[in-house]
Amino acid sequence: MSLSAPKNNYTLPRLCLMVFILPLLGRSQISHDRLVNGDRILHEIVFTGQAELDKGISPAVRDMMRAFSASQHDKILLFSGNSVSQDFDPEDPVNAELLASSLHEIIKGTRNNKVYFIPGNAEWFDGKTYTVQSLRENEVFIQEIFGDNIFVPGKGCGEPRVKVISEKLAVVFIDTQWLIQGDDNDERKRSGCDVDNSAEFIVQLQDILKDHRRKHIIIAAHHPLQSKGFAGGHYKLMDHLFPFRSFSRAIMIPLPVLGSFITGIKKTIGFDQQTNNPDYRGYRAALESAIRNFSNITVIHSHENNIQVFQDDGKTFITAGGGHYADYVIGSSQSVFALGKAGYGVLRLYEASG
């Protein structure tokens, strides 16, 4: 899938997105490469989300690791949130051992290349609600094994963090759950960070985008700005029969008729992890406001257990959340690509040959 770079008075790298899908049998690659012969690969960004590594290495993540290890290009590996499940308890020895084993396997497979973990809602979740303490416990656990500065942004802070990869590429990491918490949320205030509210976040992110306007910018996030899956309020028939499975796959209580009523409420009002919820809309408004006047941007996120691609106003939005499970997504004229399969994405940046 070839992604067009915006036109400017300076040269940005060409973009090519390849999506790798893992159906039940075998693996297929979706790639529509319209690059010019002689274009040289500058960087390769390999990414997935919803990996839930405390449940072991999934086939999708294992396949992604093999591809990452085999690549000879300058490369980055991104886990875009929910790298642990909402059920993960770092004090449970079984949970802790499984996560540690998964992380050690990733270390072995990445061979000291650039690896980053982005916080998602599961990292914030303590079993009852979203807390800075839970986020920091997960951050400490991962970094004690992997090393410092790979869990970004850290400490439950809202300020965006930028990693300059080269003169052609910068990656900006944001904690979208921090934004969804809302300006009046006590957990956000407890984080004790430089940015206190969404308005300050917008200013800081815009300053970063201005500083790197001659590069292509990858914004690495967790929550999508738009979705045709569960986060966007789209449900399959099973969700009408088992209306609570969207909260946890362990809650499979059949509620015929009443389930459709509950699902209808979720579609209309949503809960805090869905795009139509007021807190989620606040996050969307903040990020959309920050990036509105910039076109050299690709946003990578997950949150959904599927793969979706949107293009809007010169920007590309990629959801690659099939790191452990696959879930429902609908096709739409608004999306370039949508598939309810497990898998991962590979974004390649090319130096134009002419």
N, C-alpha and C positions, 0 to 999 in steps of 0.2 A: 504494500500500500504506500504509494509515494505521496509525501506531504509537501506542499509547496511552501517555500520560504517567502516571506513578504518582500516587496520591492522597496529598496532603500537606495540611497546614494553611496552605499558601501556594501561589500559582498558578505552575505551570510551563507553558512554551509547549507547544502541541500539536505533534506530530511527523507528518510525512508523508514517506515514502520513495518515490522514483520511480527505477526501474531502466531504463536505456536499453540495448537489446540490438542488436548489429550482426550479423545473419546474413550469409550470403554475398551476398544480394541485398536491398538496401534496409535500412530500419531500423524497428523497432517499439518502441513505448513501453508499458511495463507500469506502470499507475498505478491504484490503488484508493483514491480520495480521498474520505473520509467527513467532511471538514471542514465546519464550520458557515459558512453564508454570512456574509460580513463579516469573517471572520478575516483578519488582516493578516500578511503575510510579514515576519518579523523578520530572519532570516538564511538563507542558502543555502550548504550545504557540498557541493561537487562533488568527487568522489574516484574514483580508480582506483589500481591497483597493477600490478606486473609490466610496467611500461611499456617497459623495455629501450631507453631513448632513444639508446643508442650504436648502435642498428641503424636509427635514423631514427624519424620520427613515424609511428605506426601509424594506420590508419583510425579506430580507436576513440578514440585520443588526439586526433586531428584533429577528430573530431566533438565530443568533449568540449570542446575549446578554443572551437569555434564557439558552442556553447551557453553556455559560461561568459562569453564576450565579449558575447553578446547580452543576457544577463540584466541587469536594471536594479536588482536587489536588492543589499543588503549581502552580500558573498559571500567564500568562502574556497575555495581550490583545494588539495587534498591529493594528493600522490603517496605512497602508503603502502608504500614499500619496493620493492627490486629495480628501481629506476629505471634502473639499468645492468644488463647481463647478467653472468653469472658469467665470461664470456670477456673482459670489458672490460679493456683494458690502457691506462691513461692515458699511458704512454710510447710507445704505438704511434700514429704520426701519423694514420693512417687512422681508427682508433677515436676518437681525440681530436677530430678534425675533425667526424666524424658527431655525436658527443655535443654538441660546442659548437654546431653548427648547429641541433640539436634544441632546445637550451636557449634560444638566441637567438629561435627561432620562438615558444617558449612565452612569453618575455618580451614579445614584440611582441603576442601574443594576450591577455595578461592585463592589460595597461595599468596596471601598478603596483598591482594588487589584491593581497590577501594570498595568497601561494603558499608552501607548505611541502613539504619533502622529508623523509621519515622513513627512517632506515636499515633495510635488510632484510639477509638473509643474503648476497646478492650483493655488497653494498657492503663487507662484511667479507671476502669471499673473494679470495685472492691468486693463485688458480690451483691451489693445493695444499691450503690450509687457511684458517681464518678468523683474521685478524690485525687488530690495532688500526692497524698501518701502512697496510694496504689501505683500511680504513674512512676514515682521515684523508686519504689521497690522493684518494679520491672526494669527500669532503666539501670539501676545498680546491678541487678542480676545479669543482664546482658553484657554490660560493660566490664564486669569483673572477669568474664570469660573472653570477650572480644578485645577489650582495651577501651581507653577513653575516646571521646569525641566521635563515636560512631552512632550514638543514639541522639538524633537531632530533629527539632530543637529539644533540649533537655530541661529537667527541673520543673516541668510544668509551666514554662515561660512562653509568652506569646510573641516575643520578638522573632522575626524571621532570621534565619541563618543562611549565609551564602558561602559556597565553596567554589572558588574559581578553578576550573579544570584546565583551561588554556585561554589563549587570546580569542578563541572562537566560541567558548562554551562556559557558562556558569550555571550552577545548580542552586536553587533557593529552596530551603526546607521550611515548612510551616506546620504548626500544630493546630489542625482544624478543630479538634475537640476543645481546645482552649477558647476558640472563637465561639463555638456553640454553647459553651458554659454561660455566656452572657456577661455584660459589664457589671452587673450587681451580684454575681455569684461569689459566695464566700470562698469557695475553693480557688477561684482565680486570684482573689485578694491575698490568700495565704501563700501564693507562690513566691511573692517578694521579688518580682522581676522589674526590668526597666520599663516595659510597656504595661500600662494599667488598663487600657480600654481599646475598643475596636478602632476608634479614630486615630490613636497613636500607632496602632498596627498598620493602618492604611498609609500613614505618612512614612513610616520606616520602610515598608515594602516598596512604595513608589520611589523613595530615595535610592534603594538598591537597584531597581529597574532602570532608573536614569543613569546610574553609575556604570551599568553594564549594557547600555542600549546598543552598542556595536557588537555584542555577542548574541548567540542564540541562548535563550534562558529556559531552563527546565524548572518548573515549579513542582516540587515533590510534596504531595499532600496526602490526606487520607480520604476525606469526604468529597464526593463528586458534586460539581455545581449543577449538573443535570443528569437524569437517569431514567431509563425505561425498564428498570427492574424494581425490586422490593423497595429500595430507598426512594424511588420516585412514585411510590404508591400503586405499583402494578403487581397483581397477585394471580396465581394460577388456581385452578379448581380445588386443589388439595388444601389451599389456605382458607377456603370457605368452610371446608369440613373440619380442618384442624387449625383454628384461628390463632392459636398461641405458638405454633411452630416457628413463626417469624421472630419471636423473642428468644426461643431456644429450641433446638432440634429435639431436646429430651422431653418437651411438653407436647405429647401427641394425644390430646384429649379430644375425641370426636364430638362436635356440637353442630349437628345438622340444623339448618334454618337460622338458629341463633348465631352460628359461626359466620353466616353471610352478613348478618346485621353488624357484628363486631368488625368484620373486615371492611364493611362500608364506612364505619366510623374512622377506621385507621386510614382509609383512602382520603377521607374528607379533611380530617384534623391532623392525622399523623401523630407520631411520637417523636421524641427529640432526635432520633437518628434518621428521620425522613425529611425529604426536601420541602414538604408542605407544612411542617411544624414551624411556629413563629421563631423559635431559637435557631433552627436550621436556616430559616430565611434570613435571619440577621447575619449569620456567617456568610451566606451567598452574597448578600448585599455588600458586605465589607470587602470580600475578595474581588467581586466584579467591579466595584468602584476603584480598587487599587490598580487593576490591570487594564482598565477600559481603554486608555490612550496608548497602549503598547501592542505591537503586533508580532514581535520576535519571540513569542512565548509558546511553549508546549506545557500543558498541565498534566501530570501523571498522578492518578489516585487509584483507590480500590474501594473498600467498604462493601461493594457488591461481590457476590460469588459468581461473577460472569465477566465477559469482556465486551466493552463498548467503546466506540470511537465517535466523537462529534467534532465538527469544525464550525467555527462561528467567528465572524469579524476578524479573519486572518489568524486566528488562534486555533490550536488543536487541543482537544481534551480526551485523554485516554484513561479508561477504567480497565485495569487488569487485576481483578480480584479473585481469580480462580486458583489461588495457591493451595487450597485444600479440598474445597467442595465446588460443585457446580449448581447453579440455581437459575431460576426463571428470568428471562428478559424478553421483551417484545421488540419486533422490528419496527422501524419508524422512518418516515421520510426525513426526519430531523437528524438521524444518526447515519454516519458513513458505514458503520459496521456494528453488529450486535449478535452475540452468540452465547447461549447459556451453557458453556463448557468450562472445565478446568483448563488452566494453561497459564501462559506468561507472555510478556511482550519484549521485543528487542527493538530499540530505537537506534538507528545508525545515522550519524552525521558525516556527510561527505564534503570534501573539498572539491569545488567545481573545477573541471578540467580546462574549461575555456570561458 
